[in-house]
């Protein structure tokens, strides 16, 4: 029987996060990546302008995964602008769902995990404030979802937070267990963290509020429920509330291991009991393959070098390449090294159960991002959401400033859906491009990755830096006047936001147009298993007699792994004689 973690869910329940602290980044920024992986989630960019609300105003809560009405909560006097999973103050919140103990689901609650994210972004300015808002919301309105890990970062620090509800104990129509048990740990500066649908916090310091916060009953409630016996200092949150098994490790923690393995050059360096420990990443093969579930990985590790947006973005494109779990090398990859396996993840054959790997990059991504909270820039300019849709391995990220006043049409909410094709939507053009690649991945995907790298590198290395400089110059020119007339209702910084908005929108729309052209190129270049030759400028090479007839056409064929399997299965019939 497959573990529950291997069964596909309908919501964003198979996601991956990477957290990079300021001291581990190239530009002194906190970085959080997220892939919202779901078979029913449509890729679009959520946007809420800042707003003021009258006393007594209510906010209707709709479950993010299902669109089910949950109830309403009291609105606050002022809400902040949010774009995607980031707000105008550079606060970032992302998540991965891990399920945990089914008996702790609160069916009476109002706040689901998605609503917690987006409501908190509208109400908090910093990571610590966000943790408090999340806790206060759940204590007042209850927590309606399964176990969850949140990545929470601002321009100064980054946190990982594991949480789960407390179930239902109804008395006179009230749930006496309303609320949640939780632990939040600050990622040490200079370190990185990752989580992927498995609770990652094990033991934690009980008297270090600067670096660790937790629910007052997180241990006592586990004892009450029979989840834990032992001393407080030995309490393991993950073991108590999210018992791990073969499925949660192989399909979930293996992704975290892969991120650590690549970003740390195969060496895990971390602190344990005040001592620096260095281990080979390969030492944890026994854990990620399910052979030794007690060999848990460290929560925080030091990367091998300072990391930038491109490092993290490319990590989100991972399929375990170069490891024993490499999805491109077995016969399941077909004749063209396809690093994907269609769902369901598991299958049975001759009385045995098997699984396909679940990598960081996956076909069912709705949207994904790499968000930067940049410490060395004012909030007006610093927040940058590199946003994309569909499969990360064959889609691009485009920069969206978190103080933008508009969303590009290609990302606009309502521009298409999972049941409505839109020719102007990023989600659909990325699906067209990536589904072309699935036909002959090792032949076609390199063309797409080349286009991705060219765009992202030019944005990171040149264009965003130029936009930052221009916006900062305008900001500094306006700042003295704005500070002098602080009591004025005038929107002094509107010209700066217009610059950021125009850049975000035009860049996204121009790249959307480039991807439309790329999809047409894929059709022409790779039709019917052929590959048409191009010159250094990208022009198709034609015969000397006609500009409409290709020359230099090749047919790459299949991998040796595929040939071997076909010969073994059918060689006696097809062998030449």
C-alpha positions, 0 to 999 in steps of 0.5 A: 500500500502506498503511503498517503504522501505518495498519493496525489492531492488536489491542492498545493500539497506537493510543494518545495521551499528553499530558504537562504539567509542574508549571510548565505546570499550574494547580495545580502538578501533573504531569499525564499523559493516556492513551487505551488504544485497541484494538478488543479491549481492555475498559475496566476499572480494574486494582487491586493492593493493596500486599503483602509477599512471601516470599523466592523468590516468583515473579510470573507475567507475562501479555502485556497485549495477548493474555493469553498467558503469558510466563513468571515473574520474581522477586518483590520483598519489597514491592509498592506499591498501584496503581490503573490506571496510577498508584500510591500514591506518585503515580507515573504511567506511560502509553504509546503503541506505535510498532512500529519495526524488526521485526528488533528484536523479541525473541521469547525475552523475558518482559516485554511493554510492558504488564507493564513498566508495571504491574510498575514501578508496583508497584516504583517511587516516583519517575519516575527510579526507574521508569526504572531499574526498567524498564531493570533488568527488561528487562536481566534478562528481555528485552523482548518488544514492539515500540517504545514511548514511555512517559510517566512522571511523579511529583509533581516531574517528568515524563519521556518515554522511547523504547525498543525491543528488540535482536532475537535472537542465540541462542547455546547457547539464550541471547539475546546481545542481551537488553535494549533501546536507549532514551533518556529525556528530562525534560520541561522545567518549564513545558513540555508534551510529547505522543506518539502511536504515533511515536518522538518523541526525535530528537537528545539531549544526551549529557552531561546526566544531570539531564535525559537518560538513555540506554542506553550502547549506544544509538548503537553498537548502531545503527551495528552494525546499520547503522541509523546512520552519523555523529557521536555528537552527531548521532544521531537515535533516532527516525530510527534505530529508528523510521523515519518515513513518510507513515503514521506521520506522518499517522496518528500525529504529526498527533495530537501536532500537534493537541494542541500546536496547541490547547494553544498557541493555534496558536503553538509556542514552544520552546528550540533551541540555547539560543535561544527559537523561536516558530513558527506551528503551521500551519508544520507542515502540510507535515509532518503531511500527509506533504509534508515528512517532514524538517520534524520538530516540537519535542519540547517546547513551552510552552502558551499558558496554565496547563493544568488537568485539564479542558483536557487532558481536552477535548483528548483529545476532539479530532477536528481540529476547526477545522483542515484535517484536521477530520473533521466537514466532508467528505462522509465525515462523512455527513449529521450531521457524524460525526467517525469513520470505521470501520476499515480506515483506508484504502481504494482507489478507481480505482487510488488509495489514500486514508486517513481521519484518525486523531484523538485521540478514537476509537471503539475506546478501551477506557479513558482517563484524565487522571492528576494527581500533585499536588505540594502534597498528601501522597502519601496524598491527592495522587494522582488518576486521572480515569478513564473508558471508551470513546470520550473524546468522549462519555464522562466522567471520574470522580475515583479517588484513587490511595490508594483501597482499593476499585474501583467496581463499574462499573469492576471487573475481570471485570464484563463483557468484550468478549464479555460484556455487563454492565448494571452496567459503565461500558464498556457504558453508555458504548458505548450512549450513544456509539453512539446519538450516532453515528447523528446526531452533531451533533444528539445529541452536544451533549446528552452533552457538556453532561452531561459538562461539568456533571459534570466541572466540578462535580467539579473546581471544587467537590467534589474540592476539598472532599474534598481539604480534608476528607482533608487535615484528617484526615491532619494530625490523625493525622500527629503520632501516626503519626510518634510511633509510627512503629515501630507496625504500626497502620494510622493512616491507614486513616480517611483512605483510607476517606474517599478510597475512599468518595468515589471509589466513590460518585462513580463509581457515582452517575455511572454511574447518571446515565449509565444515565438519560442513555441512556434520555433519548437514546432518548426525545428523539431517536427516529426522527430527531426531537428532542423539546423540553424546558423549562429544567428538562429536562422534556419539553414536552407538548401542552395536551391530553395529558402523554403527547404531545410538543409542539414536536417538530422534525426537524433534517435533514442538513448542507449538505455532505450535501445537495450530495453527494446532489444531485450524485449523485442530483439528477436523480431526486429534484428536485421538478418 
